[in-house]
Amino acid sequence: EVPCTGPDFRKISGFYGLLADGYTAVIEMAAAAGLPLMEGRLCAEGATTYGVGELILAAIRDGARRIILGLGGSATNDGGCGAAAALGVRFYDRQGRGFVPTGGTLADIEAIDLSGRHPGLRPGVLTVMCDIDNPLYGETGAAYIFAPQKGANDACVQRLDAGLRHLAAVLHAQLGAEVDTLPGGGAAGGFGAGCAALLCGA
């Protein structure tokens, strides 16, 4: 068990598993950002994956050399930016202020800095798993297909989708990441794309 931040920014107790080899950690992102943790107060625009990053960080600090991350059952739509922030990735708005993006503030991202990302996230450490192939945005993307079950109405879905489109544009322009049509990029509110670009990328 690991103290971490829940999807509504309240402190909760999350957890991860350790396989018999002693160095492979298994993390289910819903343990820190799942729908049930919102306790009926669903808010796709305000929910965060920050606690998932804290679970990853705890596993690394506890000696894990390989991490398997399962995506699904999320209450979030932040493109994994919350988790990335917990792991040292910095996000800045147009005024140069640092912040932790949520689904409702993805459109405010002006710059992304990976220089502070935890060194334990070296290539090959993180394996990400999901059971869908939806892209990051669009009619079959994270917001349109999954955000309604996270409390989003039609107008909210459109805002969330626009935010994910903006995130994809910034990831491409600044990091050279091509996640727009990545199969599974829309998993867990865009966490699949975020993992590829922010946690597994350059």
C-alpha positions as a Markdown table, in Angstrom:
| # | Residue | x | y | z |
|---|---|---|---|---|
| 1 | Glu | 0.0 | 0.0 | 0.0 |
| 2 | Val | 1.1 | 3.5 | -0.9 |
| 3 | Pro | -0.3 | 6.9 | 0.2 |
| 4 | Cys | -1.1 | 8.8 | -2.9 |
| 5 | Thr | -3.4 | 11.4 | -4.5 |
| 6 | Gly | -6.8 | 10.3 | -5.6 |
| 7 | Pro | -8.5 | 11.4 | -8.8 |
| 8 | Asp | -10.2 | 14.3 | -6.9 |
| 9 | Phe | -6.9 | 15.4 | -5.3 |
| 10 | Arg | -7.8 | 14.0 | -1.9 |
| 11 | Lys | -5.2 | 11.8 | -0.2 |
| 12 | Ile | -6.0 | 8.0 | -0.4 |
| 13 | Ser | -4.2 | 4.7 | 0.0 |
| 14 | Gly | -3.2 | 3.2 | -3.3 |
| 15 | Phe | -1.3 | 0.0 | -4.0 |
| 16 | Tyr | 0.8 | -1.9 | -6.4 |
| 17 | Gly | 1.9 | -5.5 | -6.7 |
| 18 | Leu | 5.3 | -7.1 | -6.9 |
| 19 | Leu | 5.9 | -10.3 | -9.0 |
| 20 | Ala | 7.8 | -13.2 | -7.7 |
| 21 | Asp | 11.0 | -12.2 | -9.5 |
| 22 | Gly | 11.3 | -9.4 | -7.0 |
| 23 | Tyr | 11.9 | -6.6 | -9.5 |
| 24 | Thr | 8.7 | -6.4 | -11.6 |
| 25 | Ala | 6.0 | -4.1 | -10.3 |
| 26 | Val | 2.4 | -4.3 | -11.5 |
| 27 | Ile | 0.3 | -1.2 | -11.3 |
| 28 | Glu | -3.4 | -0.8 | -12.1 |
| 29 | Met | -4.0 | 2.9 | -12.7 |
| 30 | Ala | -7.5 | 2.6 | -11.3 |
| 31 | Ala | -6.0 | 2.0 | -7.9 |
| 32 | Ala | -5.2 | 5.7 | -7.8 |
| 33 | Ala | -7.5 | 7.2 | -10.4 |
| 34 | Gly | -10.5 | 4.8 | -10.8 |
| 35 | Leu | -14.1 | 5.7 | -11.2 |
| 36 | Pro | -15.2 | 4.3 | -7.8 |
| 37 | Leu | -12.7 | 6.6 | -6.0 |
| 38 | Met | -14.7 | 9.6 | -7.1 |
| 39 | Glu | -17.5 | 8.3 | -4.8 |
| 40 | Gly | -20.3 | 9.7 | -7.0 |
| 41 | Arg | -18.7 | 13.1 | -7.6 |
| 42 | Leu | -17.6 | 12.5 | -11.2 |
| 43 | Cys | -15.8 | 15.3 | -12.8 |
| 44 | Ala | -13.9 | 14.4 | -16.0 |
| 45 | Glu | -12.6 | 17.9 | -16.4 |
| 46 | Gly | -11.1 | 18.1 | -12.9 |
| 47 | Ala | -9.9 | 14.5 | -12.2 |
| 48 | Thr | -6.2 | 13.7 | -12.1 |
| 49 | Thr | -3.8 | 10.8 | -12.7 |
| 50 | Tyr | -1.3 | 12.4 | -10.3 |
| 51 | Gly | -1.6 | 9.5 | -7.9 |
| 52 | Val | -0.7 | 7.0 | -10.6 |
| 53 | Gly | 2.6 | 8.7 | -11.1 |
| 54 | Glu | 3.1 | 8.5 | -7.3 |
| 55 | Leu | 2.6 | 4.8 | -7.4 |
| 56 | Ile | 5.1 | 4.5 | -10.3 |
| 57 | Leu | 7.5 | 6.6 | -8.3 |
| 58 | Ala | 7.0 | 4.5 | -5.2 |
| 59 | Ala | 7.7 | 1.3 | -7.1 |
| 60 | Ile | 10.9 | 2.7 | -8.6 |
| 61 | Arg | 12.1 | 3.9 | -5.2 |
| 62 | Asp | 11.3 | 0.4 | -3.8 |
| 63 | Gly | 13.7 | -1.1 | -6.3 |
| 64 | Ala | 11.4 | -2.1 | -9.2 |
| 65 | Arg | 13.4 | -2.3 | -12.4 |
| 66 | Arg | 10.4 | -3.1 | -14.6 |
| 67 | Ile | 6.9 | -1.7 | -14.3 |
| 68 | Ile | 3.8 | -3.1 | -16.0 |
| 69 | Leu | 1.0 | -0.4 | -16.0 |
| 70 | Gly | -2.6 | -1.4 | -16.7 |
| 71 | Leu | -4.9 | 1.3 | -18.2 |
| 72 | Gly | -8.6 | 1.1 | -17.6 |
| 73 | Gly | -11.5 | 2.1 | -15.4 |
| 74 | Ser | -10.3 | 5.6 | -15.0 |
| 75 | Ala | -12.2 | 8.7 | -13.8 |
| 76 | Thr | -9.8 | 10.9 | -15.7 |
| 77 | Asn | -9.3 | 12.6 | -19.1 |
| 78 | Asp | -6.0 | 14.4 | -18.5 |
| 79 | Gly | -3.9 | 12.5 | -21.1 |
| 80 | Gly | -1.7 | 11.2 | -18.3 |
| 81 | Cys | -0.3 | 14.6 | -17.6 |
| 82 | Gly | -1.0 | 14.3 | -13.9 |
| 83 | Ala | 1.0 | 11.1 | -13.6 |
| 84 | Ala | 3.8 | 12.7 | -15.7 |
| 85 | Ala | 3.8 | 15.7 | -13.3 |
| 86 | Ala | 4.2 | 13.5 | -10.3 |
| 87 | Leu | 7.3 | 12.0 | -12.0 |
| 88 | Gly | 8.9 | 15.3 | -12.6 |
| 89 | Val | 7.6 | 16.4 | -16.0 |
| 90 | Arg | 6.9 | 20.2 | -16.0 |
| 91 | Phe | 3.9 | 21.8 | -17.7 |
| 92 | Tyr | 3.7 | 25.6 | -18.2 |
| 93 | Asp | 0.9 | 27.9 | -19.3 |
| 94 | Arg | 1.2 | 30.9 | -21.6 |
| 95 | Gln | 2.3 | 33.1 | -18.7 |
| 96 | Gly | 5.1 | 30.7 | -17.9 |
| 97 | Arg | 3.5 | 29.4 | -14.8 |
| 98 | Gly | 3.9 | 25.8 | -13.8 |
| 99 | Phe | 0.8 | 23.7 | -13.2 |
| 100 | Val | -0.6 | 20.2 | -13.1 |
| 101 | Pro | -3.0 | 19.8 | -16.1 |
| 102 | Thr | -6.4 | 18.1 | -15.8 |
| 103 | Gly | -8.8 | 17.3 | -18.6 |
| 104 | Gly | -10.2 | 20.8 | -18.3 |
| 105 | Thr | -6.9 | 22.6 | -18.5 |
| 106 | Leu | -5.1 | 20.7 | -21.2 |
| 107 | Ala | -5.7 | 23.6 | -23.6 |
| 108 | Asp | -3.7 | 25.8 | -21.3 |
| 109 | Ile | -0.5 | 23.9 | -21.9 |
| 110 | Glu | 2.1 | 26.1 | -23.7 |
| 111 | Ala | 5.3 | 24.2 | -22.9 |
| 112 | Ile | 6.4 | 20.8 | -21.6 |
| 113 | Asp | 9.8 | 20.2 | -20.0 |
| 114 | Leu | 11.0 | 16.6 | -19.6 |
| 115 | Ser | 14.4 | 17.5 | -18.1 |
| 116 | Gly | 13.2 | 16.8 | -14.6 |
| 117 | Arg | 11.6 | 13.4 | -15.3 |
| 118 | His | 12.6 | 10.8 | -12.8 |
| 119 | Pro | 15.8 | 9.0 | -14.1 |
| 120 | Gly | 14.3 | 5.7 | -13.2 |
| 121 | Leu | 12.0 | 6.0 | -16.2 |
| 122 | Arg | 14.7 | 5.0 | -18.6 |
| 123 | Pro | 13.8 | 3.2 | -21.9 |
| 124 | Gly | 12.4 | -0.3 | -21.4 |
| 125 | Val | 11.3 | 0.1 | -17.8 |
| 126 | Leu | 7.6 | 0.8 | -18.4 |
| 127 | Thr | 5.3 | -1.5 | -20.3 |
| 128 | Val | 1.8 | -0.2 | -20.8 |
| 129 | Met | -1.2 | -2.4 | -21.3 |
| 130 | Cys | -4.8 | -1.7 | -22.4 |
| 131 | Asp | -7.6 | -3.6 | -24.0 |
| 132 | Ile | -8.9 | -1.0 | -26.5 |
| 133 | Asp | -7.5 | 0.6 | -29.6 |
| 134 | Asn | -9.3 | 3.9 | -29.6 |
| 135 | Pro | -7.2 | 6.9 | -30.6 |
| 136 | Leu | -6.5 | 10.0 | -28.5 |
| 137 | Tyr | -9.2 | 12.2 | -29.9 |
| 138 | Gly | -12.0 | 12.4 | -32.4 |
| 139 | Glu | -15.4 | 10.6 | -32.7 |
| 140 | Thr | -13.8 | 7.3 | -31.5 |
| 141 | Gly | -11.4 | 8.9 | -29.1 |
| 142 | Ala | -11.1 | 9.2 | -25.3 |
| 143 | Ala | -13.5 | 12.0 | -24.7 |
| 144 | Tyr | -16.4 | 11.1 | -27.1 |
| 145 | Ile | -16.4 | 7.4 | -26.2 |
| 146 | Phe | -15.5 | 7.3 | -22.5 |
| 147 | Ala | -16.0 | 10.7 | -20.9 |
| 148 | Pro | -19.8 | 10.4 | -20.7 |
| 149 | Gln | -19.4 | 7.6 | -18.1 |
| 150 | Lys | -17.1 | 9.9 | -16.2 |
| 151 | Gly | -19.8 | 12.6 | -15.8 |
| 152 | Ala | -19.3 | 14.6 | -19.0 |
| 153 | Asn | -22.2 | 16.1 | -20.9 |
| 154 | Asp | -22.1 | 16.9 | -24.6 |
| 155 | Ala | -20.5 | 20.3 | -24.1 |
| 156 | Cys | -18.0 | 18.9 | -21.7 |
| 157 | Val | -17.1 | 16.1 | -24.2 |
| 158 | Gln | -16.4 | 18.7 | -26.8 |
| 159 | Arg | -14.1 | 20.7 | -24.5 |
| 160 | Leu | -12.3 | 17.6 | -23.4 |
| 161 | Asp | -11.7 | 16.5 | -27.0 |
| 162 | Ala | -10.4 | 20.0 | -27.9 |
| 163 | Gly | -8.0 | 19.8 | -25.0 |
| 164 | Leu | -6.7 | 16.4 | -26.1 |
| 165 | Arg | -6.2 | 17.8 | -29.6 |
| 166 | His | -4.2 | 20.6 | -28.2 |
| 167 | Leu | -2.1 | 18.3 | -26.1 |
| 168 | Ala | -1.3 | 16.2 | -29.2 |
| 169 | Ala | -0.3 | 19.3 | -31.1 |
| 170 | Val | 2.1 | 20.4 | -28.3 |
| 171 | Leu | 3.5 | 16.9 | -27.9 |
| 172 | His | 4.2 | 16.8 | -31.6 |
| 173 | Ala | 5.6 | 20.4 | -31.9 |
| 174 | Gln | 7.9 | 20.2 | -28.8 |
| 175 | Leu | 8.7 | 16.6 | -28.3 |
| 176 | Gly | 8.3 | 15.2 | -31.8 |
| 177 | Ala | 5.8 | 12.7 | -30.5 |
| 178 | Glu | 3.3 | 11.3 | -33.0 |
| 179 | Val | 0.4 | 10.1 | -30.8 |
| 180 | Asp | -2.7 | 11.4 | -32.7 |
| 181 | Thr | -3.6 | 8.1 | -34.2 |
| 182 | Leu | -1.7 | 5.8 | -31.8 |
| 183 | Pro | -3.9 | 2.7 | -31.3 |
| 184 | Gly | -4.8 | 2.7 | -27.6 |
| 185 | Gly | -3.8 | 6.3 | -27.2 |
| 186 | Gly | -7.3 | 7.1 | -25.9 |
| 187 | Ala | -7.1 | 4.5 | -23.2 |
| 188 | Ala | -7.9 | 5.8 | -19.7 |
| 189 | Gly | -8.7 | 9.4 | -20.8 |
| 190 | Gly | -5.7 | 9.6 | -23.1 |
| 191 | Phe | -3.2 | 8.1 | -20.7 |
| 192 | Gly | -2.1 | 5.7 | -23.4 |
| 193 | Ala | -0.9 | 8.6 | -25.5 |
| 194 | Gly | 0.6 | 10.4 | -22.5 |
| 195 | Cys | 2.6 | 7.3 | -21.6 |
| 196 | Ala | 4.0 | 7.0 | -25.0 |
| 197 | Ala | 5.0 | 10.6 | -25.3 |
| 198 | Leu | 5.8 | 11.7 | -21.7 |
| 199 | Leu | 6.9 | 8.5 | -19.8 |
| 200 | Cys | 8.3 | 6.2 | -22.5 |
| 201 | Gly | 9.5 | 8.7 | -25.0 |
| 202 | Ala | 12.7 | 10.7 | -25.4 |
